[in-house]
Amino acid sequence: MGVVAEDNRFMTYKTRKSFSQQFGGLGFVIVLHIVAIYFVASGLAHKAVESIAGPIETKVIEEAKPKQEELPPPPPKLQTPPPYVPPPDLDVAIEAAPTTASHAIAAVSTTKPVAAPPPSAPVADVAPRFDAKSRANAFPESEYPDQSRRLGEEGEVIISVLVQADGKIGDGKIEKSSGFERLDKAALDYYMRRGKFLPGTKDGQPIAAWKSIKVTFNLKK
């Protein structure tokens, strides 16, 4: 019976100690809540958060704009020329300068002299004729131009020679051309150089008169 009594006293002490401990813990919690409410009410909590976190800086970074390509300068504007206004018509009388003696001399000196036409021979009673003693009456084949032979030039030319009173040739001309200048010149040159003639006469006296001669150029001979 004594042992049981000791156990009951022990159990009662333990129970009382635990109650005091529980009461102390409850008081601590109440005090903690009171302190928290005080901090919230006084703004100390907000300052404490700011002191811990520190100020947050915000910076706005502008987006880099793309560089625009430089456009060529516009072409310069052309100035419009003023409208054309024709000058007024002015009638100005221009007097010709008098011709001086020096101008007249210059005009005369630059003018080519015109050859005088051959004198017309009187009509003879007896026309000039070939000298029968001369062998140069007929046009020889040797006088046919070589170039005319190669080119096949043929034709008939009529020339006239002026036979003087002494039988010499004073002038010559082409009455009818063969169509080739080389043939015409060959015939006229030959009779002006080699022809032998008897002069024409009028009233029995020798005079200067024209003699016509026909020369035929033919390669088939």
Residue frames as a rotation matrix with the C-alpha (Angstrom) as fourth column:
MET 1
0.572 0.820 0.000 0.00
0.820 -0.572 0.000 0.00
0.000 0.000 -1.000 0.00
GLY 2
0.354 -0.522 -0.776 2.94
0.227 -0.757 0.613 2.41
-0.907 -0.393 -0.150 0.65
VAL 3
-0.661 -0.668 0.342 4.33
0.454 0.006 0.891 2.05
-0.597 0.744 0.299 -2.85
VAL 4
-0.103 0.706 0.701 1.13
0.974 -0.072 0.216 2.97
0.203 0.705 -0.680 -4.50
ALA 5
0.719 0.376 -0.585 0.90
0.552 -0.820 0.152 6.17
-0.422 -0.432 -0.797 -2.57
GLU 6
-0.151 -0.871 -0.468 4.34
0.138 -0.487 0.862 7.28
-0.979 0.065 0.194 -3.86
ASP 7
-0.688 -0.095 0.720 3.32
0.703 0.163 0.693 6.65
-0.183 0.982 -0.046 -7.42
ASN 8
0.373 0.892 0.256 0.23
0.920 -0.392 0.023 8.85
0.121 0.227 -0.966 -7.13
ARG 9
0.562 -0.217 -0.798 2.27
0.252 -0.874 0.415 11.77
-0.788 -0.434 -0.437 -5.81
PHE 10
-0.540 -0.839 0.071 4.63
0.256 -0.083 0.963 11.51
-0.802 0.538 0.260 -8.71
MET 11
-0.410 0.469 0.782 1.89
0.908 0.126 0.400 11.47
0.089 0.874 -0.477 -11.26
THR 12
0.673 0.683 -0.286 0.28
0.714 -0.700 0.009 14.59
-0.194 -0.210 -0.958 -9.69
TYR 13
0.162 -0.704 -0.691 3.56
0.095 -0.686 0.721 16.56
-0.982 -0.183 -0.044 -9.95
LYS 14
-0.741 -0.446 0.502 4.04
0.485 0.162 0.859 15.69
-0.464 0.880 0.097 -13.57
THR 15
0.007 0.840 0.543 0.53
0.989 -0.087 0.121 16.77
0.149 0.536 -0.831 -14.44
ARG 16
0.726 0.246 -0.643 0.93
0.442 -0.882 0.161 20.13
-0.527 -0.401 -0.749 -12.79
LYS 17
-0.238 -0.897 -0.373 4.23
0.092 -0.403 0.911 20.84
-0.967 0.183 0.178 -14.53
SER 18
-0.660 0.036 0.750 2.85
0.739 0.206 0.641 20.17
-0.132 0.978 -0.162 -17.93
PHE 19
0.441 0.893 0.090 -0.01
0.898 -0.438 -0.045 22.64
0.000 0.101 -0.995 -17.40
SER 20
0.515 -0.309 -0.799 2.36
0.173 -0.876 0.451 25.45
-0.839 -0.370 -0.398 -16.51
GLN 21
-0.627 -0.761 0.166 4.42
0.261 -0.004 0.965 24.78
-0.734 0.648 0.201 -19.55
GLN 22
-0.289 0.601 0.745 1.33
0.954 0.113 0.279 24.90
0.084 0.792 -0.605 -21.74
PHE 23
0.705 0.590 -0.393 0.30
0.646 -0.764 0.012 28.20
-0.293 -0.262 -0.919 -20.24
GLY 24
0.060 -0.775 -0.629 3.69
0.044 -0.627 0.778 29.71
-0.997 -0.075 -0.004 -20.87
GLY 25
-0.745 -0.327 0.581 3.64
0.546 0.201 0.814 28.68
-0.383 0.923 0.029 -24.53
LEU 26
0.176 0.894 0.413 0.21
0.979 -0.203 0.022 30.21
0.103 0.400 -0.911 -25.02
GLY 27
0.661 0.038 -0.749 1.41
0.328 -0.912 0.244 33.49
-0.674 -0.408 -0.616 -23.56
PHE 28
-0.432 -0.892 -0.133 4.38
0.167 -0.224 0.960 33.57
-0.886 0.393 0.246 -25.93
VAL 29
-0.520 0.307 0.797 2.09
0.854 0.192 0.484 33.13
-0.004 0.932 -0.362 -28.91
ILE 30
0.587 0.802 -0.110 -0.17
0.805 -0.593 -0.030 35.93
-0.089 -0.071 -0.993 -27.74
VAL 31
0.334 -0.550 -0.765 2.80
0.113 -0.783 0.612 38.26
-0.936 -0.291 -0.200 -27.25
LEU 32
-0.680 -0.619 0.392 4.12
0.413 0.119 0.903 37.40
-0.606 0.776 0.175 -30.76
HIS 33
-0.080 0.728 0.680 0.75
0.983 -0.054 0.173 38.27
0.163 0.683 -0.712 -32.35
ILE 34
0.743 0.354 -0.568 0.63
0.508 -0.851 0.134 41.56
-0.436 -0.388 -0.812 -30.47
VAL 35
-0.135 -0.882 -0.452 4.13
0.069 -0.464 0.883 42.46
-0.988 0.088 0.124 -31.74
ALA 36
-0.676 -0.099 0.730 3.18
0.691 0.257 0.675 41.53
-0.254 0.961 -0.105 -35.35
ILE 37
0.377 0.882 0.283 0.04
0.922 -0.387 -0.019 43.65
0.093 0.268 -0.959 -35.22
TYR 38
0.569 -0.229 -0.790 2.13
0.253 -0.865 0.432 46.57
-0.783 -0.446 -0.435 -33.93
PHE 39
-0.545 -0.837 0.049 4.61
0.239 -0.099 0.966 46.26
-0.804 0.538 0.254 -36.79
VAL 40
-0.410 0.458 0.789 1.86
0.909 0.131 0.397 46.17
0.078 0.879 -0.470 -39.36
ALA 41
0.639 0.746 -0.189 0.09
0.764 -0.644 0.040 49.12
-0.092 -0.170 -0.981 -37.83
SER 42
0.516 -0.490 -0.702 3.23
0.062 -0.797 0.601 51.24
-0.854 -0.354 -0.381 -37.59
GLY 43
0.955 -0.113 -0.274 4.57
-0.290 -0.162 -0.943 50.46
0.062 0.980 -0.187 -41.11
LEU 44
0.180 -0.949 0.259 7.77
-0.799 0.012 0.601 49.06
-0.573 -0.315 -0.756 -39.73
ALA 45
0.209 -0.060 0.976 7.17
0.251 0.968 0.006 45.85
-0.945 0.244 0.218 -41.59
HIS 46
0.932 0.185 0.312 7.03
0.343 -0.176 -0.922 47.71
-0.116 0.967 -0.228 -44.90
LYS 47
0.675 -0.737 -0.040 10.28
-0.736 -0.669 -0.102 49.52
0.048 0.099 -0.994 -44.13
ALA 48
0.079 -0.654 0.752 11.89
-0.492 0.631 0.600 46.29
-0.867 -0.417 -0.272 -43.11
VAL 49
0.527 0.172 0.832 10.91
0.527 0.702 -0.479 44.68
-0.667 0.691 0.280 -46.43
GLU 50
0.984 -0.152 0.091 12.28
-0.022 -0.614 -0.789 47.68
0.175 0.775 -0.607 -48.35
SER 51
0.429 -0.877 0.216 15.55
-0.865 -0.330 0.378 47.59
-0.260 -0.349 -0.900 -46.41
ILE 52
0.053 -0.378 0.924 15.98
-0.097 0.919 0.382 43.90
-0.994 -0.110 0.012 -47.14
ALA 53
0.532 0.258 0.807 14.85
0.683 0.432 -0.589 43.85
-0.500 0.864 0.054 -50.77
GLY 54
-0.562 -0.736 -0.378 16.40
0.372 -0.633 0.680 47.19
-0.739 0.242 0.629 -51.66
PRO 55
0.130 0.639 -0.758 15.04
-0.472 -0.633 -0.614 49.59
-0.872 0.438 0.219 -54.28
ILE 56
0.048 0.002 0.999 14.18
0.719 0.694 -0.036 48.11
-0.693 0.720 0.032 -57.66
GLU 57
-0.359 -0.264 -0.895 15.51
-0.350 -0.851 0.391 50.19
-0.865 0.454 0.213 -60.50
THR 58
0.385 0.521 0.762 13.71
0.620 0.465 -0.632 50.16
-0.684 0.715 -0.144 -63.78
LYS 59
-0.470 -0.564 -0.680 15.33
-0.252 -0.652 0.715 51.32
-0.846 0.507 0.164 -67.00
VAL 60
0.694 0.706 0.141 13.61
0.029 0.167 -0.985 51.75
-0.719 0.688 0.096 -70.35
ILE 61
-0.484 -0.858 0.170 15.85
0.140 0.116 0.983 50.58
-0.864 0.500 0.064 -73.18
GLU 62
0.319 0.589 -0.742 14.83
-0.641 -0.442 -0.627 52.15
-0.698 0.676 0.236 -76.41
GLU 63
0.491 -0.060 0.869 14.68
0.483 0.849 -0.214 49.79
-0.725 0.525 0.446 -79.29
ALA 64
-0.506 -0.768 -0.392 17.36
0.005 -0.457 0.889 50.57
-0.862 0.448 0.235 -81.83
LYS 65
0.604 0.741 -0.295 15.73
-0.237 -0.186 -0.954 51.93
-0.761 0.646 0.063 -84.94
PRO 66
0.249 -0.521 0.817 16.98
0.823 0.558 0.104 50.50
-0.510 0.646 0.568 -88.24
LYS 67
-0.406 -0.523 -0.749 19.13
0.025 -0.826 0.563 52.90
-0.913 0.210 0.349 -90.17
GLN 68
0.679 0.721 0.136 17.24
0.212 -0.016 -0.977 54.18
-0.702 0.693 -0.164 -93.17
GLU 69
-0.128 -0.709 0.694 18.98
0.936 0.144 0.320 54.16
-0.327 0.690 0.645 -96.52
GLU 70
-0.305 -0.061 -0.950 19.86
0.011 -0.998 0.061 57.59
-0.952 0.008 0.305 -97.76
LEU 71
0.519 0.577 0.631 17.82
0.680 0.169 -0.713 58.47
-0.518 0.799 -0.305 -100.82
PRO 72
-0.505 -0.713 0.486 19.52
0.863 -0.404 0.305 60.29
-0.021 0.573 0.819 -103.73
PRO 73
-0.555 0.292 -0.779 18.79
0.071 -0.916 -0.394 64.00
-0.829 -0.274 0.488 -103.90
PRO 74
0.474 0.801 0.366 15.99
0.518 0.083 -0.851 64.96
-0.712 0.593 -0.375 -106.28
PRO 75
-0.233 -0.566 0.791 17.09
0.972 -0.163 0.170 66.19
0.033 0.808 0.588 -109.75
PRO 76
-0.711 -0.065 -0.700 17.41
0.236 -0.960 -0.151 69.94
-0.662 -0.272 0.698 -110.07
LYS 77
0.377 0.916 0.134 14.45
0.578 -0.120 -0.807 71.66
-0.723 0.382 -0.575 -111.57
LEU 78
-0.576 -0.537 0.616 15.12
0.811 -0.283 0.512 72.98
-0.100 0.795 0.598 -115.06
GLN 79
-0.387 0.412 -0.825 14.17
0.034 -0.887 -0.460 76.52
-0.921 -0.206 0.330 -115.56
THR 80
0.295 0.596 0.746 11.65
0.831 0.225 -0.508 76.95
-0.471 0.771 -0.430 -118.34
PRO 81
-0.777 -0.620 0.106 13.12
0.590 -0.659 0.467 79.28
-0.220 0.426 0.878 -121.00
PRO 82
-0.314 0.679 -0.663 11.09
-0.159 -0.726 -0.669 82.36
-0.936 -0.104 0.336 -121.72
PRO 83
0.479 0.569 0.668 8.84
0.566 0.381 -0.731 82.15
-0.671 0.728 -0.140 -124.78
TYR 84
-0.573 -0.737 0.359 10.49
0.720 -0.243 0.650 83.12
-0.392 0.631 0.669 -128.05
VAL 85
0.507 0.667 -0.546 9.44
0.280 -0.727 -0.627 86.52
-0.815 0.165 -0.556 -129.26
PRO 86
0.162 -0.476 0.865 10.41
0.986 0.106 -0.126 87.12
-0.031 0.873 0.486 -132.90
PRO 87
-0.587 -0.422 -0.691 12.10
0.420 -0.888 0.187 90.46
-0.692 -0.180 0.699 -133.54
PRO 88
0.466 0.798 -0.382 10.07
0.068 -0.462 -0.884 93.01
-0.882 0.386 -0.270 -135.44
ASP 89
0.224 -0.310 0.924 10.52
0.956 0.252 -0.147 93.11
-0.188 0.917 0.353 -139.18
LEU 90
0.283 -0.232 -0.931 12.55
0.022 -0.968 0.249 96.12
-0.959 -0.091 -0.269 -140.14
ASP 91
0.740 -0.022 0.673 12.76
0.672 0.089 -0.736 97.21
-0.043 0.996 0.081 -143.73
VAL 92
0.326 -0.735 -0.594 16.24
0.002 -0.628 0.778 98.59
-0.945 -0.255 -0.203 -144.16
ALA 93
1.000 0.002 0.021 17.26
0.021 -0.089 -0.996 99.86
0.000 0.996 -0.089 -147.53
ILE 94
0.275 -0.959 0.070 20.84
0.317 0.159 0.935 98.88
-0.908 -0.235 0.348 -148.34
GLU 95
0.827 -0.042 -0.561 22.50
-0.479 -0.575 -0.663 100.95
-0.294 0.817 -0.496 -150.99
ALA 96
0.772 -0.575 0.271 24.96
0.635 0.721 -0.278 99.20
-0.035 0.386 0.922 -153.25
ALA 97
0.271 -0.773 -0.574 28.49
0.172 -0.547 0.819 100.50
-0.947 -0.321 -0.015 -152.92
PRO 98
0.810 0.006 -0.586 29.71
-0.532 -0.413 -0.739 102.24
-0.246 0.911 -0.332 -156.03
THR 99
0.778 -0.539 0.322 32.06
0.603 0.785 -0.144 100.20
-0.175 0.306 0.936 -158.13
THR 100
0.529 -0.682 -0.505 35.51
-0.353 -0.719 0.599 101.65
-0.771 -0.139 -0.621 -157.93
ALA 101
0.483 -0.427 -0.764 38.14
-0.855 -0.042 -0.517 101.44
0.189 0.903 -0.385 -160.54
SER 102
-0.596 -0.761 0.257 40.05
-0.799 0.592 -0.100 98.73
-0.077 -0.265 -0.961 -158.62
HIS 103
-0.153 0.628 0.763 36.91
-0.220 0.732 -0.645 96.54
-0.964 -0.266 0.026 -158.44
ALA 104
0.778 0.462 -0.425 36.35
-0.475 -0.009 -0.880 96.98
-0.410 0.887 0.212 -162.14
ILE 105
0.034 -0.852 -0.523 39.93
-0.956 0.126 -0.266 96.00
0.292 0.509 -0.810 -162.91
ALA 106
-0.675 -0.272 0.686 39.64
-0.561 0.793 -0.238 92.91
-0.479 -0.545 -0.688 -160.68
ALA 107
0.292 0.866 0.405 36.40
-0.219 0.473 -0.854 91.87
-0.931 0.161 0.328 -162.38
VAL 108
0.738 -0.056 -0.673 37.98
-0.675 -0.071 -0.734 92.23
-0.006 0.996 -0.090 -165.79
SER 109
-0.266 -0.956 -0.125 41.14
-0.945 0.284 -0.163 90.35
0.192 0.074 -0.979 -164.79
THR 110
-0.556 0.078 0.827 39.21
-0.413 0.838 -0.357 87.35
-0.721 -0.540 -0.434 -163.37
THR 111
0.607 0.793 -0.048 37.12
-0.397 0.250 -0.883 86.97
-0.689 0.555 0.466 -166.52
LYS 112
-0.221 -0.678 0.701 38.58
0.351 0.615 0.706 84.42
-0.910 0.402 0.102 -168.89
PRO 113
-0.429 0.036 -0.903 39.02
-0.709 -0.633 0.312 85.71
-0.560 0.774 0.297 -172.40
VAL 114
0.457 0.663 0.593 36.68
-0.001 0.667 -0.745 84.11
-0.890 0.339 0.306 -174.87
ALA 115
-0.601 -0.718 0.352 38.36
0.311 0.196 0.930 82.79
-0.736 0.668 0.105 -177.96
ALA 116
-0.167 0.505 -0.847 37.22
-0.731 -0.640 -0.238 84.59
-0.662 0.579 0.476 -181.05
PRO 117
0.575 0.427 0.698 35.49
0.108 0.806 -0.581 82.37
-0.811 0.410 0.417 -183.57
PRO 118
-0.461 -0.787 0.409 37.55
0.533 0.122 0.837 81.55
-0.709 0.604 0.363 -186.65
PRO 119
-0.411 0.297 -0.862 37.00
-0.575 -0.818 -0.007 83.99
-0.707 0.493 0.507 -189.51
SER 120
0.461 0.660 0.593 34.52
0.145 0.603 -0.784 82.75
-0.875 0.448 0.183 -192.03
ALA 121
-0.658 -0.739 0.144 36.26
0.204 0.008 0.979 81.94
-0.724 0.674 0.145 -195.30
PRO 122
-0.186 0.590 -0.786 34.77
-0.827 -0.526 -0.198 83.29
-0.530 0.613 0.586 -198.46
VAL 123
0.545 0.458 0.702 32.95
0.007 0.835 -0.550 80.87
-0.838 0.305 0.452 -200.69
ALA 124
-0.501 -0.828 -0.251 35.39
-0.346 -0.074 0.935 79.67
-0.793 0.556 -0.249 -203.29
ASP 125
0.293 0.525 -0.799 34.50
-0.950 0.063 -0.307 79.05
-0.111 0.849 0.517 -206.88
VAL 126
0.286 -0.306 -0.908 36.76
-0.229 0.898 -0.375 75.98
0.930 0.316 0.187 -206.71
ALA 127
0.933 0.131 0.335 36.92
-0.352 0.137 0.926 74.21
0.076 -0.982 0.174 -203.31
PRO 128
-0.047 -0.976 0.211 40.27
-0.988 0.077 0.136 73.20
-0.149 -0.202 -0.968 -201.80
ARG 129
0.885 0.284 -0.369 41.37
-0.373 0.907 -0.197 69.68
0.278 0.312 0.908 -202.72
PHE 130
0.662 -0.680 0.316 44.01
0.132 0.521 0.843 67.10
-0.738 -0.517 0.435 -201.86
ASP 131
0.149 -0.731 -0.666 47.36
-0.931 -0.332 0.155 67.46
-0.334 0.596 -0.730 -203.52
ALA 132
0.937 0.279 -0.211 47.54
-0.342 0.854 -0.392 64.48
0.071 0.439 0.896 -205.86
LYS 133
0.217 -0.935 -0.280 51.34
-0.353 0.192 -0.916 64.38
0.910 0.297 -0.288 -205.49
SER 134
-0.401 -0.353 0.845 51.10
-0.900 -0.019 -0.435 63.70
0.170 -0.936 -0.310 -201.73
ARG 135
-0.509 0.169 -0.844 50.70
0.013 0.982 0.189 60.22
0.861 0.085 -0.502 -200.34
ALA 136
-0.971 0.095 -0.218 49.09
0.219 0.004 -0.976 61.53
-0.092 -0.995 -0.025 -197.14
ASN 137
-0.595 0.803 0.038 45.63
-0.616 -0.486 0.620 61.90
0.516 0.346 0.784 -198.61
ALA 138
0.321 0.711 -0.625 44.23
-0.093 0.681 0.727 58.68
0.942 -0.175 0.285 -197.10
PHE 139
0.390 -0.115 0.914 44.10
-0.913 -0.177 0.368 58.15
0.119 -0.978 -0.174 -193.29
PRO 140
-0.320 -0.609 -0.726 46.60
-0.518 0.754 -0.404 55.33
0.793 0.247 -0.556 -192.48
GLU 141
0.601 0.532 -0.596 45.77
0.112 0.683 0.722 52.32
0.791 -0.501 0.351 -190.29
SER 142
-0.279 -0.810 -0.515 48.84
0.720 0.179 -0.670 53.10
0.636 -0.558 0.534 -188.16
GLU 143
-0.792 0.006 0.611 47.08
-0.255 -0.912 -0.321 56.20
0.555 -0.410 0.723 -186.78
TYR 144
0.310 0.907 -0.286 44.25
-0.064 0.320 0.945 54.08
0.949 -0.274 0.157 -185.30
PRO 145
0.002 -0.350 0.937 44.58
-0.934 -0.334 -0.124 54.64
0.356 -0.875 -0.328 -181.48
ASP 146
-0.694 -0.362 -0.622 45.79
-0.181 0.924 -0.336 51.47
0.696 -0.120 -0.707 -179.75
GLN 147
-0.914 0.378 0.149 43.46
-0.110 0.121 -0.986 51.94
-0.391 -0.918 -0.069 -176.77
SER 148
-0.075 0.914 -0.398 40.50
-0.914 -0.223 -0.339 52.33
-0.399 0.338 0.852 -179.13
ARG 149
-0.206 -0.060 -0.977 41.48
-0.650 0.755 0.090 49.03
0.732 0.653 -0.194 -180.75
ARG 150
-0.942 -0.201 -0.270 41.57
0.051 0.708 -0.704 47.26
0.333 -0.677 -0.656 -177.35
LEU 151
-0.692 0.721 -0.040 38.20
-0.151 -0.198 -0.969 48.73
-0.706 -0.664 0.246 -176.39
GLY 152
-0.499 0.491 0.714 36.63
0.813 0.549 0.191 47.98
-0.299 0.676 -0.674 -179.78
GLU 153
0.040 0.510 -0.859 35.83
0.101 -0.858 -0.504 51.64
-0.994 -0.067 -0.085 -180.57
GLU 154
-0.626 -0.127 0.770 34.62
0.763 0.104 0.637 52.20
-0.161 0.986 0.032 -184.13
GLY 155
0.325 0.801 -0.504 32.85
0.527 -0.595 -0.606 55.04
-0.785 -0.069 -0.615 -185.92
GLU 156
0.009 -0.219 0.976 32.83
0.949 -0.304 -0.077 57.68
0.314 0.927 0.205 -188.62
VAL 157
0.130 -0.065 -0.989 34.05
0.565 -0.815 0.127 61.24
-0.815 -0.575 -0.069 -188.03
ILE 158
0.447 0.007 0.894 33.83
0.807 -0.435 -0.400 64.27
0.386 0.901 -0.200 -190.36
ILE 159
0.022 -0.531 -0.847 36.39
0.681 -0.612 0.401 67.03
-0.731 -0.586 0.348 -189.87
SER 160
0.868 0.150 0.473 36.98
0.455 -0.620 -0.639 70.39
0.198 0.770 -0.607 -191.57
VAL 161
-0.041 -0.919 -0.393 40.33
0.815 -0.258 0.519 72.05
-0.579 -0.299 0.759 -192.15
LEU 162
0.852 0.267 -0.451 40.89
0.042 -0.893 -0.449 75.64
-0.522 0.363 -0.771 -193.23
VAL 163
0.172 -0.781 0.600 43.24
0.949 0.295 0.112 75.60
-0.265 0.550 0.792 -196.22
GLN 164
0.199 -0.185 -0.962 45.06
0.105 -0.972 0.208 78.90
-0.974 -0.142 -0.174 -196.59
ALA 165
0.866 0.146 -0.479 45.84
-0.403 -0.366 -0.839 80.57
-0.298 0.919 -0.258 -199.91
ASP 166
-0.023 -0.951 -0.308 49.37
-0.996 0.049 -0.078 79.11
0.089 0.305 -0.948 -199.77
GLY 167
0.151 0.176 -0.973 48.03
-0.354 0.928 0.113 75.56
0.923 0.328 0.202 -199.21
LYS 168
-0.862 -0.482 -0.161 48.92
-0.012 0.335 -0.942 75.39
0.507 -0.810 -0.294 -195.49
ILE 169
0.012 0.867 -0.497 46.40
0.719 0.338 0.607 74.45
0.695 -0.365 -0.620 -192.81
GLY 170
-0.548 -0.180 0.817 45.28
-0.234 -0.905 -0.356 77.43
0.803 -0.386 0.454 -190.73
ASP 171
-0.450 0.481 0.752 42.57
-0.870 -0.046 -0.491 75.84
-0.201 -0.876 0.439 -188.48
GLY 172
-0.728 0.260 -0.635 40.48
-0.088 0.882 0.463 72.69
0.680 0.393 -0.619 -187.97
LYS 173
-0.453 0.648 0.612 37.24
-0.870 -0.170 -0.463 71.54
-0.196 -0.742 0.641 -186.32
ILE 174
-0.922 0.256 0.290 34.96
0.249 0.967 -0.061 68.53
-0.296 0.016 -0.955 -185.83
GLU 175
-0.633 0.751 -0.189 31.79
-0.697 -0.447 0.560 68.68
0.336 0.486 0.807 -187.92
LYS 176
0.580 0.793 -0.184 30.42
-0.631 0.581 0.514 65.26
0.515 -0.182 0.838 -186.90
SER 177
-0.207 -0.671 0.712 31.74
-0.963 0.267 -0.028 63.15
-0.172 -0.692 -0.701 -184.02
SER 178
-0.412 -0.037 -0.911 32.24
-0.391 0.910 0.140 59.40
0.823 0.413 -0.389 -184.16
GLY 179
0.744 0.667 -0.030 31.02
-0.217 0.284 0.934 59.10
0.632 -0.689 0.356 -180.57
PHE 180
0.661 -0.619 -0.425 34.56
0.741 0.447 0.502 58.54
-0.120 -0.646 0.754 -179.26
GLU 181
0.904 -0.293 -0.310 36.79
-0.245 -0.952 0.184 61.46
-0.349 -0.091 -0.933 -178.42
ARG 182
0.021 -0.963 0.267 39.98
-0.071 0.265 0.962 59.49
-0.997 -0.039 -0.063 -179.12
LEU 183
-0.059 0.009 0.998 38.90
0.900 0.433 0.050 58.72
-0.432 0.901 -0.034 -182.69
ASP 184
0.878 0.428 0.214 37.85
0.479 -0.798 -0.367 62.33
0.014 0.425 -0.905 -183.37
LYS 185
0.702 -0.654 -0.280 41.13
-0.376 -0.676 0.634 63.71
-0.604 -0.340 -0.721 -182.06
ALA 186
-0.100 -0.779 0.619 43.22
0.299 0.570 0.766 61.19
-0.949 0.261 0.176 -184.01
ALA 187
0.254 0.267 0.930 41.61
0.957 0.069 -0.281 62.15
-0.140 0.961 -0.238 -187.33
LEU 188
0.979 0.170 0.109 41.84
0.184 -0.973 -0.140 65.92
0.083 0.157 -0.984 -186.78
ASP 189
0.519 -0.848 -0.102 45.44
-0.286 -0.285 0.915 65.79
-0.805 -0.446 -0.390 -185.51
TYR 190
-0.035 -0.574 0.818 46.59
0.643 0.614 0.458 63.75
-0.765 0.542 0.347 -188.48
TYR 191
0.328 0.204 0.922 45.25
0.924 -0.272 -0.269 66.06
0.196 0.941 -0.277 -191.20
MET 192
0.997 -0.066 -0.043 46.30
-0.052 -0.963 0.264 69.20
-0.059 -0.260 -0.964 -189.31
ARG 193
0.377 -0.920 0.112 49.84
-0.311 -0.012 0.950 67.77
-0.873 -0.393 -0.290 -189.20
ARG 194
-0.480 -0.636 0.605 50.26
0.218 0.581 0.784 65.75
-0.850 0.508 -0.140 -192.40
GLY 195
0.450 0.776 0.441 47.58
0.608 0.095 -0.788 66.98
-0.654 0.623 -0.430 -194.84
LYS 196
-0.760 -0.625 -0.178 48.70
0.225 -0.510 0.830 68.38
-0.610 0.591 0.529 -198.19
PHE 197
0.256 0.951 0.174 46.12
0.705 -0.060 -0.707 70.48
-0.662 0.304 -0.685 -200.06
LEU 198
-0.711 -0.277 0.647 45.73
0.655 -0.597 0.464 72.77
0.258 0.753 0.605 -203.00
PRO 199
-0.761 0.424 -0.492 43.97
0.101 -0.671 -0.734 76.03
-0.641 -0.608 0.468 -202.07
GLY 200
0.146 0.892 0.428 40.57
0.875 0.086 -0.477 76.97
-0.462 0.444 -0.768 -203.34
THR 201
-0.885 -0.436 0.161 40.17
0.454 -0.733 0.506 79.77
-0.103 0.521 0.847 -205.86
LYS 202
0.277 0.927 -0.254 37.72
0.678 -0.376 -0.632 82.59
-0.681 0.003 -0.732 -206.48
ASP 203
0.938 0.105 -0.330 37.76
-0.171 -0.688 -0.705 84.44
-0.301 0.718 -0.627 -209.73
GLY 204
0.738 -0.663 -0.124 40.94
0.197 0.388 -0.901 82.51
0.645 0.640 0.417 -210.57
GLN 205
-0.076 -0.774 0.628 42.74
-0.610 -0.462 -0.643 83.73
0.789 -0.432 -0.438 -207.44
PRO 206
-0.317 -0.069 -0.946 43.73
0.493 0.840 -0.227 81.40
0.810 -0.538 -0.232 -204.51
ILE 207
-0.014 0.399 0.917 41.82
-0.699 -0.659 0.277 82.07
0.715 -0.637 0.288 -201.30
ALA 208
-0.940 -0.206 0.271 41.42
-0.340 0.557 -0.758 80.49
0.005 -0.805 -0.594 -197.86
ALA 209
0.020 0.973 -0.231 38.52
-0.846 0.139 0.514 78.05
0.532 0.185 0.826 -197.73
TRP 210
-0.071 0.057 0.996 37.25
-0.813 0.575 -0.091 75.08
-0.578 -0.816 0.006 -195.66
LYS 211
-0.348 -0.097 -0.933 37.79
-0.693 0.696 0.186 71.50
0.631 0.711 -0.309 -196.73
SER 212
0.406 0.558 0.724 35.61
-0.880 0.452 0.146 68.66
-0.246 -0.696 0.674 -195.29
ILE 213
-0.484 -0.601 -0.635 37.17
-0.660 0.728 -0.186 65.21
0.574 0.329 -0.750 -194.83
LYS 214
0.656 0.702 0.279 35.42
-0.737 0.514 0.440 61.98
0.165 -0.494 0.854 -193.73
VAL 215
-0.543 -0.829 -0.135 37.41
-0.716 0.541 -0.441 59.36
0.438 -0.143 -0.888 -191.80
THR 216
0.631 0.754 -0.180 36.01
-0.589 0.617 0.521 55.89
0.504 -0.223 0.834 -191.07
PHE 217
-0.482 -0.720 0.500 37.41
-0.875 0.365 -0.317 53.80
0.046 -0.590 -0.806 -188.21
ASN 218
0.694 0.674 -0.251 36.70
-0.682 0.728 0.070 50.10
0.230 0.122 0.965 -188.79
LEU 219
-0.025 -0.720 0.693 38.45
-0.818 0.414 0.400 47.23
-0.575 -0.557 -0.599 -187.02
LYS 220
0.567 0.317 0.760 37.31
0.064 0.903 -0.425 44.65
-0.821 0.289 0.492 -189.60
LYS 221
0.850 -0.307 -0.428 39.60
-0.513 -0.291 -0.808 46.00
0.123 0.906 -0.405 -192.28
